[in-house]
Amino acid sequence: MAAVSLDALHRSENLNLQRFLLRKLGNPADAADAAQETYLRLVKALTTTDLDHPRLFLFHLARNVAANLGKRRRFEARLFRSMTDLELSSVVDGHAQTETQVIAREQLRLVAATIDGLPPRCREAFLLSTVEGLSNGEVAVRLGVSRNMVEKHLIKALLHIRRACHEFF
């Protein structure tokens, strides 16, 4: 990237990048987060690679970042929806009752502690699969294990979480 500086690329493409990410994510805050992550990944890539087409690479990174962020947001929404859905009867003047909020926080703490309590490789496979949205094959490559081993880790994690959180799942 000797011909184009990072600063020049940012000045020439940032507005287009923001629009691109806003179309992909539909949320200005997520688009801003994704743009920042895209530039961070670009800086990291530039330490090891010369780019012939920095603009193309920038938008390729942005597409991947947007896809990962979208997957993470959908996962978080699914995970926390079951724990934080409030019945209309528990809402008073637009605010959830304190008791319901405390219960939801405790449930969230239990899920997080349960995930933290998994064996390291099992936890890593689970998080790569669920949070980052990687396929079993991608997780296997990332961890350097077989797909079969990834599937075993995921089954073990899901069973462990279901047992620990059986009261509200």
C-alpha positions, 0 to 999 in steps of 0.5 A, a space after each residue: 500500500 505504498 501508493 495510497 496512505 491509510 489516511 488518504 484511503 480514509 478521507 476518500 472512502 470513509 463516507 462510502 464505507 459508512 453508507 455501505 455498512 449502514 445499508 448492510 446493518 440498518 443501524 448507524 451505531 452498528 455501522 460506526 462500530 463496523 467501520 472502526 473494526 474494518 479500519 482496525 483490521 486493515 491496519 493489522 493487515 497492512 503490517 504483513 501485506 502489501 495491497 494492490 487494491 486497497 479500496 477493494 480490500 477495505 470493502 471486502 473487510 467491511 462486508 466480513 465485519 458487517 456479516 460477523 456483527 449481524 450474526 453476533 447481534 442476532 445471536 445476542 437477541 435470541 439468547 437474551 430474548 428468552 431471558 428478558 421478555 417481559 409480560 405486559 402485566 409486569 410493565 408499569 408506566 413503561 418501566 419493568 418492575 425491579 423484580 423482573 429486572 433482577 431475575 433477568 440479570 441473575 439469569 444472564 449471570 448464570 448463563 455467562 458463568 455456565 459458559 465460563 465454566 466450560 472446559 477451555 476448548 469446549 468454550 472456545 468452540 461454542 463461542 466461535 460457533 454461536 457468537 462469531 457464527 462460524 460453521 463447524 468446519 471453520 471452527 475446526 480449522 481455527 482450532 486445529 481439530 476435526 469437525 467431529 471434535 467440534 461437534 462433540 464440543 458443541 454438544 457437550 457445551 449445549 448439554 452443560 448449559 441446558 442442565 445448568 439453566 434448565 429452569 428458564 430455557 
